[in-house]
Amino acid sequence: MAIPASLQKGLKLPVISSPMFLVSGTDLVVEACNNGVIGTFPSLNQRTTEGYRDWLIEIKSRLKPDAAAFGVNHIVHNTNDRLMADLAVTIEHEVPLVITSLGAVADVVKAVQSYGGKVFHDIATVRHAQKAAEAGVDGLILVAGGAGGHAGIINPFALVNEVRRFFDGTIILAGALSTGQDVAAALMMGADFAYMGTRFINTTEAQADAAYQAMIIDSGATDIVHTPAVSGIPANFMVKSLIDNGIDPKSLPSHKLDMGEEAKAWKTIWSAGHGVGSIHDVLPTAKLIERLTDEFSQACLDFDTKRR
């Protein structure tokens, strides 16, 4: 149970800004890393492999010497026909952290580890965690109930405890984490990192529409619906964005996974996690991380005080 040495450099807070489809771009990644948390983005946020390479070059050129590591998310699924080309670019640029989703493939893991990179894999069930562990991943991202994006439904306490019984690598916890207190709680539960997505949507560097950010501020946990209807894989979406697109949340249609159609859907049907009720503003990433760090430190002090 530890953070790999290669990911400790420049890390001021054990937080990963998660790779959000259509939201995470170079500005968000750079600001996150330069302020002491790991910034990540999906390679598919660039329309081409060449565009993805350009983003890596830009990110590396803008990182400060003492910046935290950065990472990229690859969809390891047969609908992603760019995987091998994008992976080759990842290896070429020796991206420190690779986050894999929708498939744990040992050959992909070994390819990243061959240059010293680390692989964290998204899981929502214990069975998926076991398969990823068998594939040799360095860390497991436990996407527990209440997380934004493609989320699971298992309680985070239960998921961390069950996974830790057989996995001694890095554990990253996702699911309604929005404050520094939440980060402290995740570590107390046995996680090594807190994985935050929704909270980073409401930053000035995020590639999110202002209306999207406003809807997050206006929403609470009960305004989120968990459904496979949008992309074919269960995910959390804001009810109002479904209604605004003419979709009745009480009568959701089925939808087969298709990367092209999914991109169109996620552009106007907005995902968010249950943590929206804790988000009341839009901040520069640097200010948000400063706030999270202060909250985290205070939570640790408060806990020590209560133990005495």
Helices and strands as residue ranges (DSSP letters): G 5-7, E 15-17, H 26-34, E 38-42, G 43-45, H 49-62, E 70-75, H 83-92, E 97-101, H 106-113, E 118-123, H 126-134, E 139-143, H 156-164, E 170-174, H 180-188, E 193-196, H 198-201, H 210-218, G 221-223, E 224-227, E 235-238, H 239-244, H 259-268, G 274-278, H 285-307
